[in-house]
Structures are given as C-alpha cells and as structure tokens.
Amino acid sequence: MNFLQVKNGTWVRIIGFHGGWGMQRNFMQMGFLPGNTARIIRMAPFHGPLLIEVDGREIVIGRNVARHILVEEI
C-alpha cells in the first residue's frame, strides 16, 4: 500500500519506493528511509498535499509523491 491508502492518524512503517534511483534518493534525503515509522497528520481535501510526521519532523508532500512511497500499517 502507499500513503494515499492510509487514513489520517495511522502509524505506518516505510517499506520501499516505486521509481528510479533519483526519486529514491530524494525520498531518503527527506527522511523517508525504509524501516522508519511515519504518521499522516492531515490529508488536505480536493487532492491537496499530505502533512506527514516522519522521524520527529513534519513534512508536506504532494499526492503524486505520496503514491510512490510504499508503507505497511503497524
């Protein structure tokens, strides 16, 4: 599953990424490392961005980015 399939407030573990090496490197630089836990704080309406807590930081990402990050509920 990806971030778009998770409800607000749910804790997940990052398990991987879809996309090329450059995209994966960008995710890892933002703190989206496999094994890290994350939580969706808010998913904006009308296809807006997601506010995600990962590694103690709040990060805003767009839905096109969120669909490439694979997660599992914990």
PDB file of N, H, CA, C and O in Angstrom:
ATOM      1  N   MET A   1       0.850  -1.175   0.000  1.00  0.00           N
ATOM      2  CA  MET A   1       0.000   0.000   0.000  1.00  0.00           C
ATOM      3  C   MET A   1       0.891   1.233   0.000  1.00  0.00           C
ATOM      4  O   MET A   1       2.074   1.144   0.329  1.00  0.00           O
ATOM      5  N   ASN A   2       0.337   2.371  -0.364  1.00  0.00           N
ATOM      6  H   ASN A   2      -0.624   2.443  -0.631  1.00  0.00           H
ATOM      7  CA  ASN A   2       1.090   3.628  -0.336  1.00  0.00           C
ATOM      8  C   ASN A   2       0.396   4.609   0.610  1.00  0.00           C
ATOM      9  O   ASN A   2      -0.652   4.301   1.177  1.00  0.00           O
ATOM     10  N   PHE A   3       0.991   5.789   0.774  1.00  0.00           N
ATOM     11  H   PHE A   3       1.842   6.040   0.313  1.00  0.00           H
ATOM     12  CA  PHE A   3       0.446   6.770   1.720  1.00  0.00           C
ATOM     13  C   PHE A   3      -0.987   7.181   1.395  1.00  0.00           C
ATOM     14  O   PHE A   3      -1.736   7.533   2.306  1.00  0.00           O
ATOM     15  N   LEU A   4      -1.383   7.148   0.145  1.00  0.00           N
ATOM     16  H   LEU A   4      -0.775   6.861  -0.594  1.00  0.00           H
ATOM     17  CA  LEU A   4      -2.740   7.575  -0.213  1.00  0.00           C
ATOM     18  C   LEU A   4      -3.803   6.587   0.258  1.00  0.00           C
ATOM     19  O   LEU A   4      -4.988   6.921   0.285  1.00  0.00           O
ATOM     20  N   GLN A   5      -3.397   5.391   0.624  1.00  0.00           N
ATOM     21  H   GLN A   5      -2.435   5.121   0.602  1.00  0.00           H
ATOM     22  CA  GLN A   5      -4.340   4.363   1.060  1.00  0.00           C
ATOM     23  C   GLN A   5      -4.439   4.261   2.582  1.00  0.00           C
ATOM     24  O   GLN A   5      -5.060   3.335   3.104  1.00  0.00           O
ATOM     25  N   VAL A   6      -3.834   5.203   3.285  1.00  0.00           N
ATOM     26  H   VAL A   6      -3.329   5.955   2.861  1.00  0.00           H
ATOM     27  CA  VAL A   6      -3.796   5.188   4.751  1.00  0.00           C
ATOM     28  C   VAL A   6      -4.648   6.335   5.291  1.00  0.00           C
ATOM     29  O   VAL A   6      -4.641   7.432   4.734  1.00  0.00           O
ATOM     30  N   LYS A   7      -5.375   6.083   6.364  1.00  0.00           N
ATOM     31  H   LYS A   7      -5.381   5.191   6.816  1.00  0.00           H
ATOM     32  CA  LYS A   7      -6.216   7.120   6.974  1.00  0.00           C
ATOM     33  C   LYS A   7      -5.387   8.055   7.852  1.00  0.00           C
ATOM     34  O   LYS A   7      -4.315   7.693   8.337  1.00  0.00           O
ATOM     35  N   ASN A   8      -5.907   9.260   8.043  1.00  0.00           N
ATOM     36  H   ASN A   8      -6.778   9.554   7.649  1.00  0.00           H
ATOM     37  CA  ASN A   8      -5.261  10.237   8.930  1.00  0.00           C
ATOM     38  C   ASN A   8      -5.025   9.628  10.306  1.00  0.00           C
ATOM     39  O   ASN A   8      -5.871   8.902  10.828  1.00  0.00           O
ATOM     40  N   GLY A   9      -3.868   9.931  10.889  1.00  0.00           N
ATOM     41  H   GLY A   9      -3.181  10.522  10.465  1.00  0.00           H
ATOM     42  CA  GLY A   9      -3.555   9.483  12.236  1.00  0.00           C
ATOM     43  C   GLY A   9      -2.969   8.089  12.329  1.00  0.00           C
ATOM     44  O   GLY A   9      -2.542   7.676  13.407  1.00  0.00           O
ATOM     45  N   THR A  10      -2.937   7.359  11.238  1.00  0.00           N
ATOM     46  H   THR A  10      -3.284   7.695  10.362  1.00  0.00           H
ATOM     47  CA  THR A  10      -2.444   5.988  11.251  1.00  0.00           C
ATOM     48  C   THR A  10      -0.920   5.959  11.185  1.00  0.00           C
ATOM     49  O   THR A  10      -0.310   6.653  10.371  1.00  0.00           O
ATOM     50  N   TRP A  11      -0.317   5.153  12.048  1.00  0.00           N
ATOM     51  H   TRP A  11      -0.812   4.589  12.709  1.00  0.00           H
ATOM     52  CA  TRP A  11       1.134   4.962  12.017  1.00  0.00           C
ATOM     53  C   TRP A  11       1.473   3.855  11.036  1.00  0.00           C
ATOM     54  O   TRP A  11       0.806   2.822  10.993  1.00  0.00           O
ATOM     55  N   VAL A  12       2.515   4.081  10.251  1.00  0.00           N
ATOM     56  H   VAL A  12       3.057   4.920  10.286  1.00  0.00           H
ATOM     57  CA  VAL A  12       2.956   3.109   9.251  1.00  0.00           C
ATOM     58  C   VAL A  12       4.476   2.969   9.311  1.00  0.00           C
ATOM     59  O   VAL A  12       5.177   3.814   9.867  1.00  0.00           O
ATOM     60  N   ARG A  13       4.959   1.885   8.725  1.00  0.00           N
ATOM     61  H   ARG A  13       4.390   1.198   8.273  1.00  0.00           H
ATOM     62  CA  ARG A  13       6.401   1.685   8.548  1.00  0.00           C
ATOM     63  C   ARG A  13       6.688   1.789   7.055  1.00  0.00           C
ATOM     64  O   ARG A  13       5.985   1.189   6.241  1.00  0.00           O
ATOM     65  N   ILE A  14       7.705   2.537   6.701  1.00  0.00           N
ATOM     66  H   ILE A  14       8.276   3.024   7.362  1.00  0.00           H
ATOM     67  CA  ILE A  14       8.092   2.680   5.301  1.00  0.00           C
ATOM     68  C   ILE A  14       8.821   1.409   4.886  1.00  0.00           C
ATOM     69  O   ILE A  14       9.763   0.979   5.551  1.00  0.00           O
ATOM     70  N   ILE A  15       8.376   0.808   3.776  1.00  0.00           N
ATOM     71  H   ILE A  15       7.611   1.157   3.235  1.00  0.00           H
ATOM     72  CA  ILE A  15       8.988  -0.452   3.345  1.00  0.00           C
ATOM     73  C   ILE A  15       9.711  -0.341   2.006  1.00  0.00           C
ATOM     74  O   ILE A  15      10.483  -1.234   1.657  1.00  0.00           O
ATOM     75  N   GLY A  16       9.486   0.722   1.257  1.00  0.00           N
ATOM     76  H   GLY A  16       8.859   1.447   1.541  1.00  0.00           H
ATOM     77  CA  GLY A  16      10.181   0.852  -0.022  1.00  0.00           C
ATOM     78  C   GLY A  16       9.589   1.959  -0.873  1.00  0.00           C
ATOM     79  O   GLY A  16       8.789   2.770  -0.407  1.00  0.00           O
ATOM     80  N   PHE A  17      10.003   1.972  -2.136  1.00  0.00           N
ATOM     81  H   PHE A  17      10.653   1.314  -2.515  1.00  0.00           H
ATOM     82  CA  PHE A  17       9.603   3.038  -3.050  1.00  0.00           C
ATOM     83  C   PHE A  17       9.353   2.483  -4.447  1.00  0.00           C
ATOM     84  O   PHE A  17       9.941   1.475  -4.838  1.00  0.00           O
ATOM     85  N   HIS A  18       8.485   3.144  -5.187  1.00  0.00           N
ATOM     86  H   HIS A  18       8.007   3.963  -4.868  1.00  0.00           H
ATOM     87  CA  HIS A  18       8.357   2.942  -6.627  1.00  0.00           C
ATOM     88  C   HIS A  18       9.141   4.072  -7.268  1.00  0.00           C
ATOM     89  O   HIS A  18       9.129   5.195  -6.765  1.00  0.00           O
ATOM     90  N   GLY A  19       9.808   3.800  -8.346  1.00  0.00           N
ATOM     91  H   GLY A  19       9.819   2.887  -8.755  1.00  0.00           H
ATOM     92  CA  GLY A  19      10.517   4.863  -9.051  1.00  0.00           C
ATOM     93  C   GLY A  19      11.999   4.580  -9.170  1.00  0.00           C
ATOM     94  O   GLY A  19      12.518   3.624  -8.595  1.00  0.00           O
ATOM     95  N   GLY A  20      12.663   5.423  -9.920  1.00  0.00           N
ATOM     96  H   GLY A  20      12.241   6.200 -10.388  1.00  0.00           H
ATOM     97  CA  GLY A  20      14.084   5.268 -10.172  1.00  0.00           C
ATOM     98  C   GLY A  20      14.950   5.673  -8.995  1.00  0.00           C
ATOM     99  O   GLY A  20      14.461   6.133  -7.963  1.00  0.00           O
ATOM    100  N   TRP A  21      16.251   5.488  -9.178  1.00  0.00           N
ATOM    101  H   TRP A  21      16.648   5.113 -10.016  1.00  0.00           H
ATOM    102  CA  TRP A  21      17.202   5.771  -8.110  1.00  0.00           C
ATOM    103  C   TRP A  21      17.161   7.236  -7.686  1.00  0.00           C
ATOM    104  O   TRP A  21      17.255   7.530  -6.494  1.00  0.00           O
ATOM    105  N   GLY A  22      17.025   8.161  -8.636  1.00  0.00           N
ATOM    106  H   GLY A  22      16.949   7.922  -9.604  1.00  0.00           H
ATOM    107  CA  GLY A  22      16.985   9.581  -8.289  1.00  0.00           C
ATOM    108  C   GLY A  22      15.818   9.908  -7.382  1.00  0.00           C
ATOM    109  O   GLY A  22      15.962  10.679  -6.433  1.00  0.00           O
ATOM    110  N   MET A  23      14.652   9.322  -7.669  1.00  0.00           N
ATOM    111  H   MET A  23      14.535   8.696  -8.440  1.00  0.00           H
ATOM    112  CA  MET A  23      13.474   9.553  -6.831  1.00  0.00           C
ATOM    113  C   MET A  23      13.694   8.951  -5.445  1.00  0.00           C
ATOM    114  O   MET A  23      13.365   9.570  -4.433  1.00  0.00           O
ATOM    115  N   GLN A  24      14.250   7.747  -5.406  1.00  0.00           N
ATOM    116  H   GLN A  24      14.517   7.244  -6.228  1.00  0.00           H
ATOM    117  CA  GLN A  24      14.514   7.105  -4.120  1.00  0.00           C
ATOM    118  C   GLN A  24      15.489   7.926  -3.286  1.00  0.00           C
ATOM    119  O   GLN A  24      15.307   8.057  -2.076  1.00  0.00           O
ATOM    120  N   ARG A  25      16.504   8.473  -3.907  1.00  0.00           N
ATOM    121  H   ARG A  25      16.652   8.367  -4.890  1.00  0.00           H
ATOM    122  CA  ARG A  25      17.485   9.296  -3.196  1.00  0.00           C
ATOM    123  C   ARG A  25      16.803  10.528  -2.594  1.00  0.00           C
ATOM    124  O   ARG A  25      17.085  10.901  -1.456  1.00  0.00           O
ATOM    125  N   ASN A  26      15.903  11.161  -3.360  1.00  0.00           N
ATOM    126  H   ASN A  26      15.673  10.858  -4.285  1.00  0.00           H
ATOM    127  CA  ASN A  26      15.176  12.327  -2.847  1.00  0.00           C
ATOM    128  C   ASN A  26      14.324  11.957  -1.640  1.00  0.00           C
ATOM    129  O   ASN A  26      14.286  12.702  -0.661  1.00  0.00           O
ATOM    130  N   PHE A  27      13.640  10.816  -1.697  1.00  0.00           N
ATOM    131  H   PHE A  27      13.671  10.211  -2.492  1.00  0.00           H
ATOM    132  CA  PHE A  27      12.835  10.370  -0.561  1.00  0.00           C
ATOM    133  C   PHE A  27      13.711  10.179   0.671  1.00  0.00           C
ATOM    134  O   PHE A  27      13.355  10.612   1.767  1.00  0.00           O
ATOM    135  N   MET A  28      14.849   9.536   0.490  1.00  0.00           N
ATOM    136  H   MET A  28      15.139   9.184  -0.401  1.00  0.00           H
ATOM    137  CA  MET A  28      15.732   9.258   1.624  1.00  0.00           C
ATOM    138  C   MET A  28      16.308  10.544   2.211  1.00  0.00           C
ATOM    139  O   MET A  28      16.505  10.634   3.423  1.00  0.00           O
ATOM    140  N   GLN A  29      16.581  11.535   1.371  1.00  0.00           N
ATOM    141  H   GLN A  29      16.421  11.462   0.387  1.00  0.00           H
ATOM    142  CA  GLN A  29      17.082  12.815   1.875  1.00  0.00           C
ATOM    143  C   GLN A  29      16.030  13.540   2.710  1.00  0.00           C
ATOM    144  O   GLN A  29      16.371  14.319   3.600  1.00  0.00           O
ATOM    145  N   MET A  30      14.747  13.286   2.424  1.00  0.00           N
ATOM    146  H   MET A  30      14.470  12.654   1.701  1.00  0.00           H
ATOM    147  CA  MET A  30      13.671  13.898   3.206  1.00  0.00           C
ATOM    148  C   MET A  30      13.407  13.134   4.500  1.00  0.00           C
ATOM    149  O   MET A  30      12.639  13.605   5.339  1.00  0.00           O
ATOM    150  N   GLY A  31      14.024  11.965   4.680  1.00  0.00           N
ATOM    151  H   GLY A  31      14.647  11.582   3.998  1.00  0.00           H
ATOM    152  CA  GLY A  31      13.823  11.177   5.890  1.00  0.00           C
ATOM    153  C   GLY A  31      12.954   9.959   5.702  1.00  0.00           C
ATOM    154  O   GLY A  31      12.690   9.240   6.666  1.00  0.00           O
ATOM    155  N   PHE A  32      12.501   9.704   4.489  1.00  0.00           N
ATOM    156  H   PHE A  32      12.716  10.288   3.706  1.00  0.00           H
ATOM    157  CA  PHE A  32      11.679   8.527   4.210  1.00  0.00           C
ATOM    158  C   PHE A  32      12.590   7.330   3.958  1.00  0.00           C
ATOM    159  O   PHE A  32      12.799   6.924   2.815  1.00  0.00           O
ATOM    160  N   LEU A  33      13.125   6.774   5.034  1.00  0.00           N
ATOM    161  H   LEU A  33      12.956   7.104   5.962  1.00  0.00           H
ATOM    162  CA  LEU A  33      14.034   5.641   4.936  1.00  0.00           C
ATOM    163  C   LEU A  33      13.274   4.357   5.226  1.00  0.00           C
ATOM    164  O   LEU A  33      12.433   4.334   6.124  1.00  0.00           O
ATOM    165  N   PRO A  34      13.551   3.283   4.483  1.00  0.00           N
ATOM    166  CA  PRO A  34      12.913   2.006   4.804  1.00  0.00           C
ATOM    167  C   PRO A  34      13.162   1.641   6.262  1.00  0.00           C
ATOM    168  O   PRO A  34      14.290   1.714   6.750  1.00  0.00           O
ATOM    169  N   GLY A  35      12.096   1.249   6.946  1.00  0.00           N
ATOM    170  H   GLY A  35      11.180   1.190   6.549  1.00  0.00           H
ATOM    171  CA  GLY A  35      12.163   0.909   8.363  1.00  0.00           C
ATOM    172  C   GLY A  35      11.718   2.035   9.277  1.00  0.00           C
ATOM    173  O   GLY A  35      11.331   1.777  10.417  1.00  0.00           O
ATOM    174  N   ASN A  36      11.761   3.284   8.810  1.00  0.00           N
ATOM    175  H   ASN A  36      12.075   3.494   7.884  1.00  0.00           H
ATOM    176  CA  ASN A  36      11.294   4.416   9.619  1.00  0.00           C
ATOM    177  C   ASN A  36       9.780   4.352   9.790  1.00  0.00           C
ATOM    178  O   ASN A  36       9.069   3.844   8.923  1.00  0.00           O
ATOM    179  N   THR A  37       9.297   4.871  10.914  1.00  0.00           N
ATOM    180  H   THR A  37       9.875   5.284  11.619  1.00  0.00           H
ATOM    181  CA  THR A  37       7.859   4.975  11.116  1.00  0.00           C
ATOM    182  C   THR A  37       7.406   6.381  10.743  1.00  0.00           C
ATOM    183  O   THR A  37       8.166   7.345  10.833  1.00  0.00           O
ATOM    184  N   ALA A  38       6.162   6.468  10.326  1.00  0.00           N
ATOM    185  H   ALA A  38       5.545   5.685  10.252  1.00  0.00           H
ATOM    186  CA  ALA A  38       5.594   7.746   9.904  1.00  0.00           C
ATOM    187  C   ALA A  38       4.106   7.744  10.226  1.00  0.00           C
ATOM    188  O   ALA A  38       3.496   6.696  10.440  1.00  0.00           O
ATOM    189  N   ARG A  39       3.542   8.945  10.253  1.00  0.00           N
ATOM    190  H   ARG A  39       4.038   9.796  10.079  1.00  0.00           H
ATOM    191  CA  ARG A  39       2.108   9.097  10.535  1.00  0.00           C
ATOM    192  C   ARG A  39       1.567  10.203   9.650  1.00  0.00           C
ATOM    193  O   ARG A  39       2.182  11.261   9.515  1.00  0.00           O
ATOM    194  N   ILE A  40       0.417   9.954   9.048  1.00  0.00           N
ATOM    195  H   ILE A  40      -0.083   9.094   9.157  1.00  0.00           H
ATOM    196  CA  ILE A  40      -0.259  11.004   8.286  1.00  0.00           C
ATOM    197  C   ILE A  40      -0.997  11.875   9.285  1.00  0.00           C
ATOM    198  O   ILE A  40      -1.916  11.418   9.965  1.00  0.00           O
ATOM    199  N   ILE A  41      -0.593  13.124   9.367  1.00  0.00           N
ATOM    200  H   ILE A  41       0.153  13.496   8.815  1.00  0.00           H
ATOM    201  CA  ILE A  41      -1.243  14.070  10.269  1.00  0.00           C
ATOM    202  C   ILE A  41      -2.496  14.625   9.616  1.00  0.00           C
ATOM    203  O   ILE A  41      -3.546  14.732  10.250  1.00  0.00           O
ATOM    204  N   ARG A  42      -2.376  14.976   8.345  1.00  0.00           N
ATOM    205  H   ARG A  42      -1.523  14.889   7.830  1.00  0.00           H
ATOM    206  CA  ARG A  42      -3.524  15.561   7.646  1.00  0.00           C
ATOM    207  C   ARG A  42      -3.388  15.327   6.151  1.00  0.00           C
ATOM    208  O   ARG A  42      -2.303  15.438   5.580  1.00  0.00           O
ATOM    209  N   MET A  43      -4.509  15.001   5.536  1.00  0.00           N
ATOM    210  H   MET A  43      -5.390  14.911   6.000  1.00  0.00           H
ATOM    211  CA  MET A  43      -4.592  14.869   4.090  1.00  0.00           C
ATOM    212  C   MET A  43      -5.537  15.972   3.620  1.00  0.00           C
ATOM    213  O   MET A  43      -6.738  15.916   3.883  1.00  0.00           O
ATOM    214  N   ALA A  44      -5.003  16.961   2.934  1.00  0.00           N
ATOM    215  H   ALA A  44      -4.027  17.006   2.720  1.00  0.00           H
ATOM    216  CA  ALA A  44      -5.811  18.110   2.515  1.00  0.00           C
ATOM    217  C   ALA A  44      -6.888  17.676   1.521  1.00  0.00           C
ATOM    218  O   ALA A  44      -6.657  16.777   0.711  1.00  0.00           O
ATOM    219  N   PRO A  45      -8.058  18.305   1.576  1.00  0.00           N
ATOM    220  CA  PRO A  45      -9.126  17.954   0.639  1.00  0.00           C
ATOM    221  C   PRO A  45      -8.816  18.434  -0.778  1.00  0.00           C
ATOM    222  O   PRO A  45      -7.868  19.184  -1.011  1.00  0.00           O
ATOM    223  N   PHE A  46      -9.634  17.984  -1.701  1.00  0.00           N
ATOM    224  H   PHE A  46     -10.404  17.374  -1.512  1.00  0.00           H
ATOM    225  CA  PHE A  46      -9.545  18.405  -3.104  1.00  0.00           C
ATOM    226  C   PHE A  46      -8.178  18.091  -3.705  1.00  0.00           C
ATOM    227  O   PHE A  46      -7.593  18.912  -4.412  1.00  0.00           O
ATOM    228  N   HIS A  47      -7.681  16.894  -3.415  1.00  0.00           N
ATOM    229  H   HIS A  47      -8.157  16.227  -2.841  1.00  0.00           H
ATOM    230  CA  HIS A  47      -6.408  16.414  -3.979  1.00  0.00           C
ATOM    231  C   HIS A  47      -5.219  17.271  -3.563  1.00  0.00           C
ATOM    232  O   HIS A  47      -4.242  17.392  -4.302  1.00  0.00           O
ATOM    233  N   GLY A  48      -5.308  17.860  -2.384  1.00  0.00           N
ATOM    234  H   GLY A  48      -6.102  17.761  -1.784  1.00  0.00           H
ATOM    235  CA  GLY A  48      -4.213  18.670  -1.855  1.00  0.00           C
ATOM    236  C   GLY A  48      -3.113  17.805  -1.261  1.00  0.00           C
ATOM    237  O   GLY A  48      -3.194  16.578  -1.313  1.00  0.00           O
ATOM    238  N   PRO A  49      -2.090  18.428  -0.701  1.00  0.00           N
ATOM    239  CA  PRO A  49      -0.929  17.696  -0.181  1.00  0.00           C
ATOM    240  C   PRO A  49      -1.217  16.986   1.140  1.00  0.00           C
ATOM    241  O   PRO A  49      -2.261  17.184   1.761  1.00  0.00           O
ATOM    242  N   LEU A  50      -0.270  16.163   1.546  1.00  0.00           N
ATOM    243  H   LEU A  50       0.578  16.003   1.042  1.00  0.00           H
ATOM    244  CA  LEU A  50      -0.335  15.430   2.800  1.00  0.00           C
ATOM    245  C   LEU A  50       0.693  16.011   3.760  1.00  0.00           C
ATOM    246  O   LEU A  50       1.810  16.340   3.362  1.00  0.00           O
ATOM    247  N   LEU A  51       0.311  16.134   5.024  1.00  0.00           N
ATOM    248  H   LEU A  51      -0.597  15.866   5.348  1.00  0.00           H
ATOM    249  CA  LEU A  51       1.237  16.515   6.083  1.00  0.00           C
ATOM    250  C   LEU A  51       1.584  15.230   6.824  1.00  0.00           C
ATOM    251  O   LEU A  51       0.713  14.579   7.399  1.00  0.00           O
ATOM    252  N   ILE A  52       2.867  14.872   6.806  1.00  0.00           N
ATOM    253  H   ILE A  52       3.575  15.402   6.339  1.00  0.00           H
ATOM    254  CA  ILE A  52       3.318  13.599   7.356  1.00  0.00           C
ATOM    255  C   ILE A  52       4.384  13.848   8.411  1.00  0.00           C
ATOM    256  O   ILE A  52       5.284  14.667   8.221  1.00  0.00           O
ATOM    257  N   GLU A  53       4.273  13.136   9.522  1.00  0.00           N
ATOM    258  H   GLU A  53       3.542  12.471   9.677  1.00  0.00           H
ATOM    259  CA  GLU A  53       5.326  13.156  10.540  1.00  0.00           C
ATOM    260  C   GLU A  53       6.219  11.948  10.300  1.00  0.00           C
ATOM    261  O   GLU A  53       5.749  10.810  10.290  1.00  0.00           O
ATOM    262  N   VAL A  54       7.495  12.199  10.108  1.00  0.00           N
ATOM    263  H   VAL A  54       7.877  13.123  10.116  1.00  0.00           H
ATOM    264  CA  VAL A  54       8.462  11.114   9.932  1.00  0.00           C
ATOM    265  C   VAL A  54       9.739  11.487  10.671  1.00  0.00           C
ATOM    266  O   VAL A  54      10.286  12.574  10.489  1.00  0.00           O
ATOM    267  N   ASP A  55      10.197  10.576  11.499  1.00  0.00           N
ATOM    268  H   ASP A  55       9.753   9.692  11.647  1.00  0.00           H
ATOM    269  CA  ASP A  55      11.435  10.783  12.252  1.00  0.00           C
ATOM    270  C   ASP A  55      11.386  12.060  13.089  1.00  0.00           C
ATOM    271  O   ASP A  55      12.393  12.755  13.227  1.00  0.00           O
ATOM    272  N   GLY A  56      10.209  12.369  13.650  1.00  0.00           N
ATOM    273  H   GLY A  56       9.391  11.805  13.538  1.00  0.00           H
ATOM    274  CA  GLY A  56      10.054  13.537  14.510  1.00  0.00           C
ATOM    275  C   GLY A  56       9.904  14.862  13.786  1.00  0.00           C
ATOM    276  O   GLY A  56       9.843  15.910  14.428  1.00  0.00           O
ATOM    277  N   ARG A  57       9.841  14.836  12.461  1.00  0.00           N
ATOM    278  H   ARG A  57       9.890  13.985  11.939  1.00  0.00           H
ATOM    279  CA  ARG A  57       9.696  16.067  11.671  1.00  0.00           C
ATOM    280  C   ARG A  57       8.390  16.017  10.897  1.00  0.00           C
ATOM    281  O   ARG A  57       7.904  14.945  10.535  1.00  0.00           O
ATOM    282  N   GLU A  58       7.829  17.197  10.649  1.00  0.00           N
ATOM    283  H   GLU A  58       8.224  18.068  10.943  1.00  0.00           H
ATOM    284  CA  GLU A  58       6.630  17.290   9.819  1.00  0.00           C
ATOM    285  C   GLU A  58       7.045  17.689   8.411  1.00  0.00           C
ATOM    286  O   GLU A  58       7.761  18.671   8.215  1.00  0.00           O
ATOM    287  N   ILE A  59       6.587  16.914   7.432  1.00  0.00           N
ATOM    288  H   ILE A  59       6.006  16.116   7.591  1.00  0.00           H
ATOM    289  CA  ILE A  59       6.953  17.123   6.037  1.00  0.00           C
ATOM    290  C   ILE A  59       5.678  17.163   5.210  1.00  0.00           C
ATOM    291  O   ILE A  59       4.777  16.350   5.415  1.00  0.00           O
ATOM    292  N   VAL A  60       5.599  18.101   4.281  1.00  0.00           N
ATOM    293  H   VAL A  60       6.331  18.761   4.114  1.00  0.00           H
ATOM    294  CA  VAL A  60       4.463  18.193   3.365  1.00  0.00           C
ATOM    295  C   VAL A  60       4.896  17.623   2.024  1.00  0.00           C
ATOM    296  O   VAL A  60       5.918  18.024   1.466  1.00  0.00           O
ATOM    297  N   ILE A  61       4.104  16.676   1.509  1.00  0.00           N
ATOM    298  H   ILE A  61       3.274  16.350   1.962  1.00  0.00           H
ATOM    299  CA  ILE A  61       4.385  16.115   0.188  1.00  0.00           C
ATOM    300  C   ILE A  61       3.101  16.091  -0.631  1.00  0.00           C
ATOM    301  O   ILE A  61       2.004  15.986  -0.083  1.00  0.00           O
ATOM    302  N   GLY A  62       3.246  16.187  -1.922  1.00  0.00           N
ATOM    303  H   GLY A  62       4.137  16.272  -2.368  1.00  0.00           H
ATOM    304  CA  GLY A  62       2.106  16.117  -2.824  1.00  0.00           C
ATOM    305  C   GLY A  62       1.635  14.687  -3.014  1.00  0.00           C
ATOM    306  O   GLY A  62       2.349  13.735  -2.698  1.00  0.00           O
ATOM    307  N   ARG A  63       0.440  14.552  -3.526  1.00  0.00           N
ATOM    308  H   ARG A  63      -0.140  15.325  -3.783  1.00  0.00           H
ATOM    309  CA  ARG A  63      -0.124  13.218  -3.737  1.00  0.00           C
ATOM    310  C   ARG A  63       0.647  12.407  -4.773  1.00  0.00           C
ATOM    311  O   ARG A  63       0.744  11.186  -4.655  1.00  0.00           O
ATOM    312  N   ASN A  64       1.194  13.072  -5.783  1.00  0.00           N
ATOM    313  H   ASN A  64       1.115  14.064  -5.879  1.00  0.00           H
ATOM    314  CA  ASN A  64       1.983  12.339  -6.773  1.00  0.00           C
ATOM    315  C   ASN A  64       3.231  11.736  -6.146  1.00  0.00           C
ATOM    316  O   ASN A  64       3.668  10.659  -6.551  1.00  0.00           O
ATOM    317  N   VAL A  65       3.803  12.409  -5.176  1.00  0.00           N
ATOM    318  H   VAL A  65       3.448  13.284  -4.847  1.00  0.00           H
ATOM    319  CA  VAL A  65       4.961  11.873  -4.454  1.00  0.00           C
ATOM    320  C   VAL A  65       4.509  10.768  -3.504  1.00  0.00           C
ATOM    321  O   VAL A  65       5.146   9.717  -3.430  1.00  0.00           O
ATOM    322  N   ALA A  66       3.422  10.994  -2.781  1.00  0.00           N
ATOM    323  H   ALA A  66       2.904  11.847  -2.841  1.00  0.00           H
ATOM    324  CA  ALA A  66       2.939  10.051  -1.768  1.00  0.00           C
ATOM    325  C   ALA A  66       2.609   8.687  -2.355  1.00  0.00           C
ATOM    326  O   ALA A  66       2.758   7.673  -1.673  1.00  0.00           O
ATOM    327  N   ARG A  67       2.170   8.642  -3.593  1.00  0.00           N
ATOM    328  H   ARG A  67       2.049   9.466  -4.148  1.00  0.00           H
ATOM    329  CA  ARG A  67       1.786   7.353  -4.177  1.00  0.00           C
ATOM    330  C   ARG A  67       2.994   6.478  -4.491  1.00  0.00           C
ATOM    331  O   ARG A  67       2.837   5.291  -4.777  1.00  0.00           O
ATOM    332  N   HIS A  68       4.195   7.045  -4.443  1.00  0.00           N
ATOM    333  H   HIS A  68       4.323   8.010  -4.211  1.00  0.00           H
ATOM    334  CA  HIS A  68       5.409   6.278  -4.741  1.00  0.00           C
ATOM    335  C   HIS A  68       6.092   5.715  -3.500  1.00  0.00           C
ATOM    336  O   HIS A  68       7.071   4.978  -3.617  1.00  0.00           O
ATOM    337  N   ILE A  69       5.586   6.052  -2.307  1.00  0.00           N
ATOM    338  H   ILE A  69       4.791   6.650  -2.212  1.00  0.00           H
ATOM    339  CA  ILE A  69       6.197   5.576  -1.062  1.00  0.00           C
ATOM    340  C   ILE A  69       5.358   4.418  -0.527  1.00  0.00           C
ATOM    341  O   ILE A  69       4.183   4.589  -0.201  1.00  0.00           O
ATOM    342  N   LEU A  70       5.970   3.246  -0.443  1.00  0.00           N
ATOM    343  H   LEU A  70       6.924   3.108  -0.708  1.00  0.00           H
ATOM    344  CA  LEU A  70       5.272   2.039  -0.001  1.00  0.00           C
ATOM    345  C   LEU A  70       5.367   1.906   1.510  1.00  0.00           C
ATOM    346  O   LEU A  70       6.440   2.072   2.091  1.00  0.00           O
ATOM    347  N   VAL A  71       4.236   1.605   2.143  1.00  0.00           N
ATOM    348  H   VAL A  71       3.365   1.470   1.671  1.00  0.00           H
ATOM    349  CA  VAL A  71       4.167   1.528   3.603  1.00  0.00           C
ATOM    350  C   VAL A  71       3.344   0.324   4.034  1.00  0.00           C
ATOM    351  O   VAL A  71       2.617  -0.268   3.237  1.00  0.00           O
ATOM    352  N   GLU A  72       3.473  -0.029   5.320  1.00  0.00           N
ATOM    353  H   GLU A  72       4.063   0.452   5.968  1.00  0.00           H
ATOM    354  CA  GLU A  72       2.611  -1.040   5.933  1.00  0.00           C
ATOM    355  C   GLU A  72       2.158  -0.510   7.285  1.00  0.00           C
ATOM    356  O   GLU A  72       2.920   0.157   7.984  1.00  0.00           O
ATOM    357  N   GLU A  73       0.918  -0.807   7.650  1.00  0.00           N
ATOM    358  H   GLU A  73       0.299  -1.348   7.082  1.00  0.00           H
ATOM    359  CA  GLU A  73       0.404  -0.354   8.949  1.00  0.00           C
ATOM    360  C   GLU A  73       1.098  -1.106  10.071  1.00  0.00           C
ATOM    361  O   GLU A  73       1.438  -2.282   9.941  1.00  0.00           O
ATOM    362  N   ILE A  74       1.303  -0.387  11.193  1.00  0.00           N
ATOM    363  H   ILE A  74       1.027   0.569  11.298  1.00  0.00           H
ATOM    364  CA  ILE A  74       1.903  -1.038  12.365  1.00  0.00           C
ATOM    365  C   ILE A  74       0.980  -0.906  13.557  1.00  0.00           C
ATOM    366  O   ILE A  74       1.302  -1.388  14.643  1.00  0.00           O
TER     367      ILE A  74
END
